[in-house]
Amino acid sequence: MYQVVHNQTLVPLAMACALLSCLSLSDPVAAFSVVSSSTVLRRNSNNECIDIDRRRVIQDIVISICGGISGAVAGFSADAANLPTSTGADMSHTGTVDALIPIVKMENALLDAKKQLSDARNSGNVSSDTIKSVSMTLSSAIPSAPTLFKRRFDEYSDPVSYKQKFMDQNAFLVYYTKGFDGPNRPPIESRDAPVPRQTLQYGLRNDAWAEMDDVFAELSFFVSGSSNLSDILDPLERTIAAFEAYLSYAPAVDVEEARLRIR
């Protein structure tokens, strides 16, 4: 059990309760002001006092109380839910040109499909054969299953960092303490911090799939003479835009090399 020692006099856990009260306020820094320069936090074991780290004591107390609060407050959620679900991606070639090539191949298929549809619309000759040709172009390079589609992106994208994993696994604690990481240290999470590239890549991957799924659906429902070609072209163009945005976070020389290697 934790005890608070002040001028070599043992004080009951009321001091720790005061510390917790401070943590419940809007400013977590106040918690540390409870422990003055002459106050030392120690562990009482067999009537012996052993010096321990103050920060560890506070973190242990907060984690314990947060566990109780999270179970008591029904309906409250501070889960980050920022981490992507595993797609079984091979992460051994992350960030390499080899891992980028499958994504560039998918982009090429999208551009080819767009050209076929645009040419057919301009000529006024949109037939079932046109739709079949476009469907074959896309299906030969792009998986229709979401997991397989996203896996190709995940095999190139930045992996989730240790910091992101910690924040996701300790979302309630980070929220409750406002990311407090100790006196004179910046918070773990800050509104001014740049968005990690992994988060941007993850978002664009999801955007690309959402639009690609619409393209596959519209192709399967297309009926020559009664369906509107823009129902396919619009999500197709948005898919291409998502791919272009995703590739903008890769080195331009790598993107160019990947395109050269698939010609």
N, C-alpha and C positions, 0 to 999 in steps of 0.2 A: 504494500500500500504506500502511496505517496504521502509524505509529511513535509511541512514547510518549516525550515529552521531559520529563526531570526535572532541574531546576537546570541547564538548557542542555546536559545530557549525553544523547546518544541511547542508548536502551535497546532491545534487540531486542523482537520481538513477544511475548516471555515475559510482559510486563505485560498484554498483551491476552488472553493465554491465562489468566492469573490472573483477569482480569475475567470471562471465560467460565465459569471454574470457579465463581465466585461466583453467576453466573446459574443454574447447575445446582443450587444449594442451594435450600432452602425459602424463603429470604428474598431476593428480587431486590434489595432496597435495598442489600444488602451489596456488590453489584457497583459501586455508586457510591462506596463507601468506599475502594475500591482506588485511585481517582483522588483524591489529596489536594489540598489547596488550593495546594500548590506544584507540582503536576503538571499539565501542560497537554497535551491531545491535539492533535496536529497531523498534517497530511498531508505526506509527504516527496515532493517533485516537483522533479526537476532540482536536487537538493541544496539546495532551498529549503524552509523550513518555513512553512506557511500555516495560520493559526489556523482551526479548524473547530469546529462545535458538538459538545460531548461527547455530548449525547443522540443526535445523528444517528449518531455513530460506533458507539455501543452498539447502537442499533437496527439498523444495517447488519450488525454482527457477528452479532447474534442471529438476524436474518432469514436470513443465510447458513447458520449452523449448524443452524437449525430446518429449512431445506430439506433438508439432509443427513440429519438425524434422522428427518424424516417419511418419507423414502424407505427408511430402514434398519429402522425399527420396523414390522414387518408386523402388520397387524391392528389397530393403534392408530388411533383416530379421535377428533378433538376438534372436528370440524366442528359449527358451531352449528345449521345447517339450520333457522334461524328465519325465513328470508325466504320469503314466499309465491311460488309459481310464477306467472308472469304469465298473466293470463286475457284480456289484450287490452283491459282496461278503459280507458275514456276518463277521465283524471284531471283534466280541465279544470274539473269542477264538484264536486270533492271537498268534502265538508262542507256542501253547500248543500241547501236544501229540495227543489230539483228532482231532485237525486241520491237523496234520501231517499224520494221518492214511490214508486218501483218496489218498494222494500222494504216499505213500508206496504201497498201493493196486495197483495203476496204474503201478508202477515199477515192482511189482511181475508179473502182466499180461504181461508186455513187456519181462521179462526174460523167462516166460513160453512159449511165442510165439517164441522167439529166439530158445529155446531148440527144439520145435516141428519142426521148419524149418531146423535146423542144423541136427537133427536126420533123417529127410526125405531126405536131400541132401546126407548125408553119406551113407544111404541105397540105394540111387538111385531110390527112390520111391516117387516122388513128384507128387501128383495127385490133382484133384479139391477138393477132400475130405480133403486133407491136408490144402489147402487154406481156405476152409470153416471153418475148425476147428480153425485155427489161427485167422480168422476174428471174430469168436464167442468169443474166449478167450479175444481178445482185446476190442471188443464192449461191453462186459459184465462189463468191469471195467473202460473203458476210453471213455469219451464223444467225439463224432465226431464233435460237434459244438465248434468253437474256444472260444466263450464266456464262455461256461460251463467248458471247459478244463482249461482255465486260471483262472476261479473263484476258482477252488480248490487250486491253488497255492496262489492266493491273500488272501485266508482265513487263510493261515499260515504265509505268508511273512510279513516282517516288514512294518508297514504303512508308508506313505510318511510323512516326518518330516515337521515342520513349516518352517524351513530354506529352504527346497526344494520347498515348496509351494511359499514362498516369492520370491525366485530366478526365478521360472517359471513365476509368475505373473508380475514380474518386470524385465524381461530379458533384455529389452532395456536399462534400467537405470543401471543395474549391468554391462552390456557390456560397456556402454558409460563411466562410472566412474571407470572401471576395478575393480569393487567390493569394491570401497573405502568405509570405514565404520567409518571414523573419524580419526583425528590425533593420532598417537601412538597406533593405533589398527590394527590388521591384516585384510587383505581384506576378504570380505565375501566369495569370491571364489578364491582358490589358486590351481595352478597346482600340488603343493606338498601335498595337502590335500588327505587323503585316500578316496577311492571311497566308498560311503555308501553301507552297505550290502543290503539295499532295491534296489539300482540300480543294483547290481550284481544279486540278485534274480529275478528282473524284466527281465533282459537280458536273463538269463538262462531259465526262463519260456517261453519267446518268441522263443528261440532256440528249446526248446523241442516241442512246438507246430508246428513250421515250419517243423521239421523232421517227427513228428507224422502225419501231414497232408499228407506228401509224402507217408508214409506207407499205410494210408487208400486208397490213390489214386492207388498205385501200386497193392494192394490187389484186388481192384475192376476191374483192367485192366488185371490181370494175366490170361493167357491162358495156360493150361497145354500142354507141348510139344513145345511151341513156345516162351514163356516168360522166362527170365533169373531170377533165384531165387535171385541172388545178388541184383536185382533191389528192392527187398523187404528187404533183410538182411542188406544192407548198410545203408539206412536211419533208420532202426530199431536199429542198433547198435549206430548210432549217437544220437538217441532219448534216449537210455539207458545212454549214456555218459552225456547227458544234465541233466538227472534226478540225476545221481550220483554226478555231480558237484553241482547241487542245494542242494541236501541233505548234502553235505559237509559243508554247512553254518549253518546247524542245529546241536544242541548238539548231540554228538554221543550216549549218553545215551538215549536221546529221540527217536532217530532213531531206536535204538535197542529195546526199549520198544514198539514202534509202530509195529515193525516187529513181536515181540512176541505176541502182542495182536490180530494179524490177522491170526495167524497160526491155 
